[in-house]
Amino acid sequence: MRSLMHVLPVSLALLTSSVSAQTVPVPFEPSLNAFGRGEVRVKPTRAVIHFTVQGSGATAALAAAENARLVAGTMKALAAAGLKPDAISNSSYNVGPDYEFSSAGRKQNGFVASNGIRVEVSSIADLGKIIDAGLGGGATQVSSAQYSGEKMEEARRDALKIAVDEARRDAEAMAAAAGGQLGRLLSLTSSGAMPNPREVELGRVAMSTIGGTAISPNDLTVVATASGRWEFIARK
């Protein structure tokens, strides 16, 4: 019984000490958060064009045969324009009924066969010539054009540097306005995105029956963002 009386006060003392340690307030360290955005424009140097070739006929077989004839003409014209075989590929193929819709309902007008041709153009200067060649050879539509440029990763890093610098300058301005200055960098996060080729516009297109198609693509925009947190040091 005597040994139990000795243990109990010691246990209560340890419990009291543990509770006191948990309630000690943590010193508050003031900090500043700032956000920056960087943007770099890149001139497009290459392109990918998507042609559509359509052929129609009274039956599916006739539509497919007409489509094959037009595709052969398109491929021959693209090769004559200077494209190598590995720069041309098939992207889609479809054969189905051709419907005409009106207030009276829909009416089938035979069949239509559609073939998608993907073309890689290594020089933007040749873009108009390639478009003219494809359409002249039998393609019925240019469905899209996707651009890319040189040193895109380098452009992304340059945009990131601009974003970090902007975030820091904003943080310095806030610190000065609050009567202090920046201290240590506590955290820094970033994000960067290349242009989505499908969101890049075709650009300004000028059609001429004498000189052919001339294309002036819009610049590609590479964007990066940065979010930083700095220690705030008040003036004494």
Short mmCIF file of the C-alpha atoms (twelve columns), coordinates in Angstrom:
data_MODEL
# 
_entry.id   MODEL 
# 
loop_
_atom_site.group_PDB 
_atom_site.id 
_atom_site.type_symbol 
_atom_site.label_atom_id 
_atom_site.label_alt_id 
_atom_site.label_comp_id 
_atom_site.label_asym_id 
_atom_site.label_seq_id 
_atom_site.Cartn_x 
_atom_site.Cartn_y 
_atom_site.Cartn_z 
_atom_site.pdbx_PDB_model_num 
ATOM 1   C CA . MET A 1   0.000   0.000  0.000    1 
ATOM 2   C CA . ARG A 2   2.893   2.329  0.786    1 
ATOM 3   C CA . SER A 3   4.532   1.777  -2.639   1 
ATOM 4   C CA . LEU A 4   1.284   2.747  -4.446   1 
ATOM 5   C CA . MET A 5   1.137   6.057  -2.553   1 
ATOM 6   C CA . HIS A 6   4.680   6.850  -3.758   1 
ATOM 7   C CA . VAL A 7   3.919   6.121  -7.439   1 
ATOM 8   C CA . LEU A 8   0.693   8.146  -7.690   1 
ATOM 9   C CA . PRO A 9   2.196   11.633 -7.059   1 
ATOM 10  C CA . VAL A 10  4.931   10.970 -9.619   1 
ATOM 11  C CA . SER A 11  2.340   10.022 -12.300  1 
ATOM 12  C CA . LEU A 12  0.304   13.158 -11.610  1 
ATOM 13  C CA . ALA A 13  3.414   15.296 -11.887  1 
ATOM 14  C CA . LEU A 14  4.315   13.824 -15.288  1 
ATOM 15  C CA . LEU A 15  0.763   14.387 -16.563  1 
ATOM 16  C CA . THR A 16  0.769   18.012 -15.433  1 
ATOM 17  C CA . SER A 17  4.122   18.585 -17.105  1 
ATOM 18  C CA . SER A 18  2.860   17.093 -20.412  1 
ATOM 19  C CA . VAL A 19  -0.269  19.290 -20.475  1 
ATOM 20  C CA . SER A 20  1.781   22.407 -19.746  1 
ATOM 21  C CA . ALA A 21  4.160   21.611 -22.625  1 
ATOM 22  C CA . GLN A 22  1.303   21.240 -25.091  1 
ATOM 23  C CA . THR A 23  -0.189  24.638 -24.254  1 
ATOM 24  C CA . VAL A 24  2.996   26.662 -24.798  1 
ATOM 25  C CA . PRO A 25  2.148   29.238 -27.541  1 
ATOM 26  C CA . VAL A 26  4.160   29.025 -30.749  1 
ATOM 27  C CA . PRO A 27  5.753   32.357 -31.730  1 
ATOM 28  C CA . PHE A 28  3.998   33.958 -34.734  1 
ATOM 29  C CA . GLU A 29  6.242   34.708 -37.705  1 
ATOM 30  C CA . PRO A 30  4.689   37.262 -40.075  1 
ATOM 31  C CA . SER A 31  5.076   36.489 -43.768  1 
ATOM 32  C CA . LEU A 32  4.040   37.798 -47.185  1 
ATOM 33  C CA . ASN A 33  2.592   35.869 -50.128  1 
ATOM 34  C CA . ALA A 34  2.892   37.105 -53.721  1 
ATOM 35  C CA . PHE A 35  1.983   35.767 -57.150  1 
ATOM 36  C CA . GLY A 36  3.782   36.389 -60.451  1 
ATOM 37  C CA . ARG A 37  3.081   35.661 -64.115  1 
ATOM 38  C CA . GLY A 38  5.590   35.442 -66.937  1 
ATOM 39  C CA . GLU A 39  4.871   35.434 -70.656  1 
ATOM 40  C CA . VAL A 40  7.221   34.824 -73.579  1 
ATOM 41  C CA . ARG A 41  6.282   34.931 -77.261  1 
ATOM 42  C CA . VAL A 42  7.857   32.544 -79.740  1 
ATOM 43  C CA . LYS A 43  7.802   32.755 -83.520  1 
ATOM 44  C CA . PRO A 44  6.386   29.544 -85.029  1 
ATOM 45  C CA . THR A 45  8.823   27.724 -87.306  1 
ATOM 46  C CA . ARG A 46  7.017   24.428 -88.029  1 
ATOM 47  C CA . ALA A 47  3.424   23.364 -88.618  1 
ATOM 48  C CA . VAL A 48  1.163   20.329 -88.844  1 
ATOM 49  C CA . ILE A 49  -1.747  20.587 -91.278  1 
ATOM 50  C CA . HIS A 50  -4.798  18.337 -91.321  1 
ATOM 51  C CA . PHE A 51  -6.461  17.928 -94.702  1 
ATOM 52  C CA . THR A 52  -9.862  16.314 -95.233  1 
ATOM 53  C CA . VAL A 53  -10.586 14.465 -98.470  1 
ATOM 54  C CA . GLN A 54  -14.202 13.520 -99.214  1 
ATOM 55  C CA . GLY A 55  -15.653 11.452 -102.002 1 
ATOM 56  C CA . SER A 56  -19.339 10.677 -102.597 1 
ATOM 57  C CA . GLY A 57  -21.257 8.029  -104.545 1 
ATOM 58  C CA . ALA A 58  -24.568 6.211  -104.867 1 
ATOM 59  C CA . THR A 59  -23.167 3.280  -102.878 1 
ATOM 60  C CA . ALA A 60  -20.567 2.958  -100.134 1 
ATOM 61  C CA . ALA A 61  -18.209 1.223  -102.561 1 
ATOM 62  C CA . LEU A 62  -18.493 4.004  -105.140 1 
ATOM 63  C CA . ALA A 63  -17.944 6.663  -102.469 1 
ATOM 64  C CA . ALA A 64  -14.845 4.827  -101.231 1 
ATOM 65  C CA . ALA A 65  -13.517 4.489  -104.788 1 
ATOM 66  C CA . GLU A 66  -14.003 8.203  -105.446 1 
ATOM 67  C CA . ASN A 67  -12.313 9.027  -102.163 1 
ATOM 68  C CA . ALA A 68  -9.361  6.799  -103.021 1 
ATOM 69  C CA . ARG A 69  -8.940  8.615  -106.358 1 
ATOM 70  C CA . LEU A 70  -8.936  12.012 -104.649 1 
ATOM 71  C CA . VAL A 71  -6.543  10.845 -101.935 1 
ATOM 72  C CA . ALA A 72  -4.116  9.538  -104.566 1 
ATOM 73  C CA . GLY A 73  -4.207  12.903 -106.323 1 
ATOM 74  C CA . THR A 74  -3.663  14.739 -103.033 1 
ATOM 75  C CA . MET A 75  -0.685  12.575 -102.077 1 
ATOM 76  C CA . LYS A 76  0.889   13.028 -105.522 1 
ATOM 77  C CA . ALA A 77  0.485   16.799 -105.340 1 
ATOM 78  C CA . LEU A 78  1.986   16.963 -101.840 1 
ATOM 79  C CA . ALA A 79  4.979   14.911 -102.957 1 
ATOM 80  C CA . ALA A 80  5.447   17.202 -105.946 1 
ATOM 81  C CA . ALA A 81  5.458   20.176 -103.537 1 
ATOM 82  C CA . GLY A 82  8.532   18.733 -101.834 1 
ATOM 83  C CA . LEU A 83  7.132   16.707 -98.929  1 
ATOM 84  C CA . LYS A 84  8.841   13.434 -98.078  1 
ATOM 85  C CA . PRO A 85  6.729   10.269 -97.528  1 
ATOM 86  C CA . ASP A 86  7.433   10.187 -93.769  1 
ATOM 87  C CA . ALA A 87  5.916   13.688 -93.442  1 
ATOM 88  C CA . ILE A 88  2.504   12.462 -94.663  1 
ATOM 89  C CA . SER A 89  0.248   10.090 -92.723  1 
ATOM 90  C CA . ASN A 90  -3.384  9.040  -92.516  1 
ATOM 91  C CA . SER A 91  -5.189  10.399 -89.450  1 
ATOM 92  C CA . SER A 92  -8.768  9.148  -89.975  1 
ATOM 93  C CA . TYR A 93  -11.068 7.280  -92.356  1 
ATOM 94  C CA . ASN A 94  -14.840 6.979  -92.427  1 
ATOM 95  C CA . VAL A 95  -17.552 5.778  -94.833  1 
ATOM 96  C CA . GLY A 96  -21.251 6.308  -94.124  1 
ATOM 97  C CA . PRO A 97  -24.616 7.531  -95.418  1 
ATOM 98  C CA . ASP A 98  -24.839 11.096 -96.653  1 
ATOM 99  C CA . TYR A 99  -27.979 12.732 -95.224  1 
ATOM 100 C CA . GLU A 100 -29.679 15.966 -96.227  1 
ATOM 101 C CA . PHE A 101 -31.722 17.606 -93.479  1 
ATOM 102 C CA . SER A 102 -34.744 19.833 -94.073  1 
ATOM 103 C CA . SER A 103 -38.012 20.803 -92.400  1 
ATOM 104 C CA . ALA A 104 -39.553 17.649 -93.885  1 
ATOM 105 C CA . GLY A 105 -36.995 15.451 -92.153  1 
ATOM 106 C CA . ARG A 106 -33.818 13.821 -93.352  1 
ATOM 107 C CA . LYS A 107 -33.175 12.305 -96.755  1 
ATOM 108 C CA . GLN A 108 -30.266 10.093 -97.746  1 
ATOM 109 C CA . ASN A 109 -28.283 11.197 -100.782 1 
ATOM 110 C CA . GLY A 110 -26.044 8.207  -101.285 1 
ATOM 111 C CA . PHE A 111 -22.833 7.749  -99.304  1 
ATOM 112 C CA . VAL A 112 -19.747 9.775  -98.428  1 
ATOM 113 C CA . ALA A 113 -16.221 8.584  -97.680  1 
ATOM 114 C CA . SER A 114 -13.911 10.860 -95.682  1 
ATOM 115 C CA . ASN A 115 -10.157 10.528 -95.279  1 
ATOM 116 C CA . GLY A 116 -7.971  12.633 -92.993  1 
ATOM 117 C CA . ILE A 117 -4.395  13.368 -94.049  1 
ATOM 118 C CA . ARG A 118 -1.834  14.697 -91.551  1 
ATOM 119 C CA . VAL A 119 1.058   16.673 -93.021  1 
ATOM 120 C CA . GLU A 120 4.194   17.861 -91.185  1 
ATOM 121 C CA . VAL A 121 5.640   21.071 -92.623  1 
ATOM 122 C CA . SER A 122 9.220   21.685 -91.483  1 
ATOM 123 C CA . SER A 123 9.293   25.333 -92.619  1 
ATOM 124 C CA . ILE A 124 6.558   27.904 -92.107  1 
ATOM 125 C CA . ALA A 125 7.625   29.557 -95.358  1 
ATOM 126 C CA . ASP A 126 6.318   26.490 -97.242  1 
ATOM 127 C CA . LEU A 127 2.942   26.418 -95.502  1 
ATOM 128 C CA . GLY A 128 0.963   28.283 -98.142  1 
ATOM 129 C CA . LYS A 129 2.529   26.254 -100.946 1 
ATOM 130 C CA . ILE A 130 1.654   22.964 -99.207  1 
ATOM 131 C CA . ILE A 131 -1.959  24.071 -98.619  1 
ATOM 132 C CA . ASP A 132 -2.349  25.004 -102.277 1 
ATOM 133 C CA . ALA A 133 -0.849  21.697 -103.362 1 
ATOM 134 C CA . GLY A 134 -3.152  19.633 -101.144 1 
ATOM 135 C CA . LEU A 135 -6.304  21.458 -102.200 1 
ATOM 136 C CA . GLY A 136 -5.259  21.420 -105.832 1 
ATOM 137 C CA . GLY A 137 -4.612  17.678 -105.711 1 
ATOM 138 C CA . GLY A 138 -8.070  16.762 -104.417 1 
ATOM 139 C CA . ALA A 139 -8.366  17.645 -100.723 1 
ATOM 140 C CA . THR A 140 -11.699 19.279 -99.946  1 
ATOM 141 C CA . GLN A 141 -10.872 20.995 -96.651  1 
ATOM 142 C CA . VAL A 142 -8.051  22.169 -94.363  1 
ATOM 143 C CA . SER A 143 -9.516  21.241 -90.995  1 
ATOM 144 C CA . SER A 144 -6.761  22.637 -88.737  1 
ATOM 145 C CA . ALA A 145 -3.187  23.854 -88.519  1 
ATOM 146 C CA . GLN A 146 -0.998  23.385 -85.455  1 
ATOM 147 C CA . TYR A 147 2.175   25.407 -84.930  1 
ATOM 148 C CA . SER A 148 5.351   24.857 -82.929  1 
ATOM 149 C CA . GLY A 149 8.603   26.766 -82.520  1 
ATOM 150 C CA . GLU A 150 12.257  26.304 -81.665  1 
ATOM 151 C CA . LYS A 151 13.540  26.152 -78.062  1 
ATOM 152 C CA . MET A 152 10.103  25.937 -76.454  1 
ATOM 153 C CA . GLU A 153 11.541  24.582 -73.174  1 
ATOM 154 C CA . GLU A 154 13.968  27.481 -73.016  1 
ATOM 155 C CA . ALA A 155 11.071  29.876 -73.552  1 
ATOM 156 C CA . ARG A 156 9.160   28.223 -70.685  1 
ATOM 157 C CA . ARG A 157 12.101  28.713 -68.320  1 
ATOM 158 C CA . ASP A 158 12.459  32.346 -69.376  1 
ATOM 159 C CA . ALA A 159 8.771   32.859 -68.626  1 
ATOM 160 C CA . LEU A 160 9.294   31.211 -65.234  1 
ATOM 161 C CA . LYS A 161 12.143  33.595 -64.383  1 
ATOM 162 C CA . ILE A 162 9.908   36.544 -65.231  1 
ATOM 163 C CA . ALA A 163 7.135   35.139 -63.018  1 
ATOM 164 C CA . VAL A 164 9.450   34.663 -60.007  1 
ATOM 165 C CA . ASP A 165 10.920  38.155 -60.421  1 
ATOM 166 C CA . GLU A 166 7.435   39.659 -60.606  1 
ATOM 167 C CA . ALA A 167 6.327   37.818 -57.471  1 
ATOM 168 C CA . ARG A 168 9.384   38.993 -55.537  1 
ATOM 169 C CA . ARG A 169 9.002   42.626 -56.634  1 
ATOM 170 C CA . ASP A 170 5.366   42.593 -55.571  1 
ATOM 171 C CA . ALA A 171 6.344   41.103 -52.218  1 
ATOM 172 C CA . GLU A 172 9.014   43.780 -51.738  1 
ATOM 173 C CA . ALA A 173 6.468   46.507 -52.506  1 
ATOM 174 C CA . MET A 174 4.014   45.073 -49.979  1 
ATOM 175 C CA . ALA A 175 6.717   44.772 -47.336  1 
ATOM 176 C CA . ALA A 176 7.804   48.385 -47.815  1 
ATOM 177 C CA . ALA A 177 4.183   49.577 -47.660  1 
ATOM 178 C CA . ALA A 178 3.728   47.667 -44.418  1 
ATOM 179 C CA . GLY A 179 6.774   49.319 -42.855  1 
ATOM 180 C CA . GLY A 180 9.318   46.546 -43.208  1 
ATOM 181 C CA . GLN A 181 11.330  44.440 -45.617  1 
ATOM 182 C CA . LEU A 182 11.534  40.905 -46.967  1 
ATOM 183 C CA . GLY A 183 13.413  38.245 -45.101  1 
ATOM 184 C CA . ARG A 184 14.092  34.620 -46.000  1 
ATOM 185 C CA . LEU A 185 12.271  32.871 -48.815  1 
ATOM 186 C CA . LEU A 186 9.994   30.357 -47.095  1 
ATOM 187 C CA . SER A 187 8.388   28.601 -50.064  1 
ATOM 188 C CA . LEU A 188 8.136   28.887 -53.829  1 
ATOM 189 C CA . THR A 189 5.880   26.986 -56.240  1 
ATOM 190 C CA . SER A 190 5.461   27.303 -59.972  1 
ATOM 191 C CA . SER A 191 3.525   26.105 -62.968  1 
ATOM 192 C CA . GLY A 192 4.188   26.479 -66.665  1 
ATOM 193 C CA . ALA A 193 2.234   25.534 -69.745  1 
ATOM 194 C CA . MET A 194 3.113   25.223 -73.407  1 
ATOM 195 C CA . PRO A 195 0.576   26.486 -75.892  1 
ATOM 196 C CA . ASN A 196 -2.079  23.953 -76.718  1 
ATOM 197 C CA . PRO A 197 -1.676  23.451 -80.470  1 
ATOM 198 C CA . ARG A 198 -5.429  23.022 -80.937  1 
ATOM 199 C CA . GLU A 199 -6.005  26.452 -79.431  1 
ATOM 200 C CA . VAL A 200 -3.557  28.215 -81.729  1 
ATOM 201 C CA . GLU A 201 -5.345  30.134 -84.452  1 
ATOM 202 C CA . LEU A 202 -4.473  29.583 -88.078  1 
ATOM 203 C CA . GLY A 203 -3.364  33.185 -88.324  1 
ATOM 204 C CA . ARG A 204 -3.964  35.782 -90.973  1 
ATOM 205 C CA . VAL A 205 -4.666  34.105 -94.304  1 
ATOM 206 C CA . ALA A 206 -4.519  35.985 -97.591  1 
ATOM 207 C CA . MET A 207 -5.901  34.234 -100.677 1 
ATOM 208 C CA . SER A 208 -4.597  35.157 -104.126 1 
ATOM 209 C CA . THR A 209 -5.359  33.393 -107.403 1 
ATOM 210 C CA . ILE A 210 -2.020  34.598 -108.767 1 
ATOM 211 C CA . GLY A 211 0.470   34.211 -105.960 1 
ATOM 212 C CA . GLY A 212 -1.206  31.386 -104.053 1 
ATOM 213 C CA . THR A 213 -2.040  31.231 -100.368 1 
ATOM 214 C CA . ALA A 214 0.072   33.356 -98.011  1 
ATOM 215 C CA . ILE A 215 -0.075  32.644 -94.263  1 
ATOM 216 C CA . SER A 216 1.214   34.818 -91.409  1 
ATOM 217 C CA . PRO A 217 0.873   32.706 -88.250  1 
ATOM 218 C CA . ASN A 218 0.258   34.300 -84.885  1 
ATOM 219 C CA . ASP A 219 3.046   34.085 -82.305  1 
ATOM 220 C CA . LEU A 220 2.987   31.245 -79.801  1 
ATOM 221 C CA . THR A 221 2.569   32.374 -76.182  1 
ATOM 222 C CA . VAL A 222 4.349   30.454 -73.413  1 
ATOM 223 C CA . VAL A 223 3.045   31.269 -69.918  1 
ATOM 224 C CA . ALA A 224 4.429   30.418 -66.468  1 
ATOM 225 C CA . THR A 225 3.297   31.390 -62.970  1 
ATOM 226 C CA . ALA A 226 5.040   31.496 -59.595  1 
ATOM 227 C CA . SER A 227 3.741   31.802 -56.040  1 
ATOM 228 C CA . GLY A 228 6.161   32.667 -53.236  1 
ATOM 229 C CA . ARG A 229 6.085   33.241 -49.481  1 
ATOM 230 C CA . TRP A 230 8.700   35.383 -47.727  1 
ATOM 231 C CA . GLU A 231 9.453   36.220 -44.115  1 
ATOM 232 C CA . PHE A 232 8.396   39.764 -43.174  1 
ATOM 233 C CA . ILE A 233 10.847  41.770 -41.068  1 
ATOM 234 C CA . ALA A 234 9.442   44.898 -39.442  1 
ATOM 235 C CA . ARG A 235 11.622  47.977 -39.134  1 
ATOM 236 C CA . LYS A 236 12.845  48.641 -35.613  1 
# 
